[in-house]
């Protein structure tokens, strides 16, 4: 069974105060400036980070995405769809190509189909850094940047073989934490002071764990089975 491990690591950096847009993934989790999104798999069907941009301001905005840099990669085999799809990216390339942009009306949201995806298998960790930014009506860069890293890490799946067979869709939680387990597990949620704030049984399959009653902060989620094997994951409740 193929595994997809999507790990969102929050880096506390400041997003430009006057930006009037938000970016979310397909699960409704916000993509935050400085975030790292990790996949252990590859290919559009297995390793796509689907995204939606919402215009939160009163005026129409114009958006573009830049491929900023790469580590252990060149952009070959990487696909970015934003209005149109482009593959085999080159560092410095923008989508759409300058001076073009994607216009989003006030209160509007981009359509389905936009995504980032590494399509090539590899043996080493690869980082791809992208920047969302606004332009003016002439296509000139006016900043309001939101940068994040798409990471392909094939070792994630290997490390999981000796761990519990459970994954979560995102470590940044709005209301529900989406988990996928292949065995029945116990789940305990602790705050950073070590206090148990929630516990329940996890059934086999994909399910949503309601965390809407928890305050906005970081938590440690512990999964364990009856044989004593356990796995802990840090999550951020927004």
Order of alpha helices (4+ residues) and beta strands (2+ residues): beta-beta-beta-beta-beta-beta-beta-beta-beta-beta-beta-beta-alpha-beta-beta-beta-beta-beta-beta-beta-beta
